[in-house]
Each structure stands twice: as C-alpha cells, then as structure tokens.
Amino acid sequence: MKNQLPLSFQAPENATLDNYFAGENQQLIASLENENEQLVFIWGEKGSGKTHLLQAIASQYQAKELSALYIPLQMDDDFPPELLEGLEMMALVCLDDVHKVIGNPEWEEALFHFFNRIRDNNGRLILAAKNSAVNLDIHLPDLKSRLTWGLTYQAKILDDKDKIEALKLHAHHRGVEMTDDIANYLLKRATRDMTDLIKLLEKLDYESLAEQRKLTIPFIKKYL
C-alpha cells in the first residue's frame, strides 16, 4: 500500500451495536451481524445512525481480532484514491460518506477496482451514503452496477419517542441513569439531530463528572 491510513480511521470504542437503538432498523442490524452478507449499502439522511453502525461493526470485528477498518471518505489532496490499494486483504472495510467522492473519475475508478478486489478475496464491504446507489450521480456505469449487487437498506430516522429511548440507552452505557423527563427536556431544548444529541450528552456527562454533580435538568440548563 502506498500510504498509511491515519489512526483516526480506526473505529472508536464507544460505537457499538449494543448502544445503538435500532428503532425500525432491526433488519439492517441483522444483516450487518450476518458475516455472510458480503456487500451492504446503507443510505439515509444525517442523524440516521449510518456512521455509528459502520464504526460499530468495524469495532465488533476488531474485538474478535479480525482485520477491519472504518474510513470516512473525502476528496482532497491528503486523501488520494490510492489509499484503497491493499485494503482488499482486510476481512472488513467500512466506507462512509461515499457520496463525497462520487463524480470524481479517479475515485469512481478506484472504488470500482477495489470492489472487485475485495470481492475476489472474499472480504466484506459495507458502505454508507446520503442516497442509495441508484440515486447517486455515479458517472461510471460499472461502479453503479457493482454497488447494487448486495443488500441495500435505508437507515430510518428515529421518531421522538425512540430518540428518548436512544438517549437513555447511550446514557446507560456511559454509566448515567437518565430519566424520561431529562431525555425529553434535551429533545425539546436542544437540536433534534440524533448525532448532535449524543455529542451533547457526552459533553454534559463530562461536565457533570468534572463538577461531581448529577445530570439533572437544572444542571443541564446551565450548559444550554
């Protein structure tokens, strides 16, 4: 491989399938856990949990001492398509934000060849984008065809009731017992985007630990 992948591309330990509230995405979770599903394409809007799922499944493989990488794609001089070379030897590669490199001929060509190589090596490829492969503006017809070979799932946004349960689940995994009142308060007073809500929860947990105070509504008001 010509370049070394930054360590930041390793899946973070705090993203797991256990702390992902599935809501209407149970079938998607089941397919991710089925190692026989060689290609899975996940699409959905921001806040639907795509990144969490890719990081979580990569972490699960790494915990079993299987080679796996999570890579958020981007198109700049520090991130050339050549970075995909050699990754076909991994047991699992999770490519996030695929839409960010679509439309670039070099990236589309690299993705096409990488798909063929990892498939020939019986590796597993999980991708995520804001739109389905069919609805991405892919210029290379063969790439578009390849990305529709496997399973395609839309990651569904949680409704407000499920967001409250998701917040409580994340809090529980951080060792914080969150009541319905507190979760509902956060949902009404802060952003409704699940990704941002989780980041806010992490910040509040940090601040409460620093001040040695419980996570209460009066405490939260201080930081909102």
N, C-alpha and C positions, 0 to 999 in steps of 0.2 A: 504494500500500500504506500502511495507516495507521501501521504500526510498523516499525521497522528490526530485522532479525534480528541478535542478538548475533554477534560474530565467532567465538565458541566453537562455533557451529553449522557452521562450515566444517570439511570433513573433514580430519583430521590427516594429515600427510605420511607418517607411519610405518605407516599402514594401507594395504597394497597387496594385490592378488591374488597377487603373487609370493611374499609372505611369509605367505600363508595355506595351511596344509597341509590339502588337501581331504578326505583320507580317503575316506569313502563319499559325499562331496558333489560329485563331479565333474560330474554332470548339472546341478546347481544352478549351479555356476560357469559352465558353458557357456551357460546361459540368461541369466545376468547379463551375459555378454560379448556376447550377441546383442542388438544395439540395436533389432531389430525386435519384440522382446518388450516390449510397451508396459506391461503390468502384471505384476509378480511379487510374490507374497505369500510371505514366509518365516516359518516358525514353528518354535519349538523352545525347550528349556529353557535356563536360564542356563548360559553356558560353551560353547554350541554354535557360537559364532562369528558370530551374526547381526549384531551391531554392527560387527564387523571388516569383514564383507562389504559392508554398506551404506556404511561410510566409505571402503572401498577402491574401490568402483565410482564413488562421487562424486569421489574423488581422480583416478581414471582419466579421467573426463570433463573435470575441471578442467585436467588436464595437456594435454589436446587442445584447450584453450581453448573448451570448451563450457560453457554455464551449468549449474551443478549445485549442489545443497545437500543436506547431511545434517542432519536435525533430529530430536533425541530428544524425543518428545512428553511433556508433563507437564501437570497440571491445577492451576494456581494463578493468583493474581491477576496475576502478572508474565508469564503466558503465555496470553493470550486466544485464542480460536479465530480472531479476525480476523487473526492473524499469517499465516494461509494465503492471505489475499487478495493477488492479484497474482502468486503463485508459479507460476500456470499458464503463465506466459511462459517458465519455465525449460525447458531441454532435459531435465533430470532432477531429480526430487525424491525423496529417500530419507527416509521417515518411520519412525523407530524407536520401539519401546515403544508401539505403537498401543493395546494393551490398557489403558494407564494413563488413557486419555481415554474409553474405551468405557463407556457407561452414563450419560454426561452428555449431555442432549438437545442443548445448544448445540454441543458438539463433534461429535456424530454428524451433525447437520445441516450443519455446516461441512465435515466430511470428505466428505459426500455431494456437496455442490455443488462442492467442489474437485476431486473425482474427475471430475465431468462436464466441468468447465472445462479441466482438463489433457488430458483425452482429446480434447476438441474441438479443442485447439491442437496435437494430435499430440505432446504431451510424454510423457515416460516417468515412471512412478511405481513405486517399489519400497518395499514396506512390510515391517515385521517386528513380530512379537508373540509372546507366550509360547504362544498357542494358535492353531490355524487359524481362519480367518474363520468357518467353520461352527460352531466350538465356542466362539467368543466370545459373551458375553451382550449382543449388539447389539440395542437396542430398536427401531431404525429399520429396518424390513424392506428398504427400497430400498437402504440402505447395505450391509446384509448381502449382498444380491444383487449389488451392484456389486463388492464385494471378492472375489467368487468367479468373476468373469468371466475373469480371467487365469490365469497359471500359479501353482500352489501347491506349495511344497516344504517338507518338514520338514528342518531343519538337524540332521544326525546328530552326536551326541556322539562324540568320538574315543575309541577304546579305549586302553589303557595303552601299547601298542606304538606307536600312531600319535601319542600325546601326546609320547613321547620324540622321535620324528622331527620333530614340530612345534616342540618346544623347540630342537632342533638347528638347524632352519631359521630360526627367529627369531634365534637367536644368530649364525648365519652372516650374516644381513642386518645385524646390528649390528657385524660385524667381529670376532666372537668365535667361535673354533672350540671347540665343546663336544663332549666325548666321550660315549659311551653311558653310561659309569659316572657321570658328573656329572649327566646328564639323569635317569638312573634314581634317583640319590640325591635330587634335588629332588622327584621324583614321590613317593618313599616318605616323605620327611621333611616336606614342605610340603603345602599344600592340593592336592587333585586337580582343582580347578576350573581350566580352561584359561585363563580370563581372569585369574585371580589369579596363576597360574604365570607368565604373560607379564609381569605387573606386577612380580613378584618378580625375574624375570630382568633387567628394565630397572634395578631398584634395585641388584642385585648388580653389573651392568655399570658403573653409575655409581660405586659404591663401589670397585670394583677399579681403575677409571681414576684415582680420587682418590688411592688409595694406591699406584698404579703396581705392582699385583700381578696375576698371572694368576688366572683364575677356576678355582680348584681346590676339592676337597672340604674340606680344612682351612680355606680361606678362607671357604667357604660356611657351615661350622659356626659361625663367629664371628657370623654375622648371623641364624641361625635360632633 
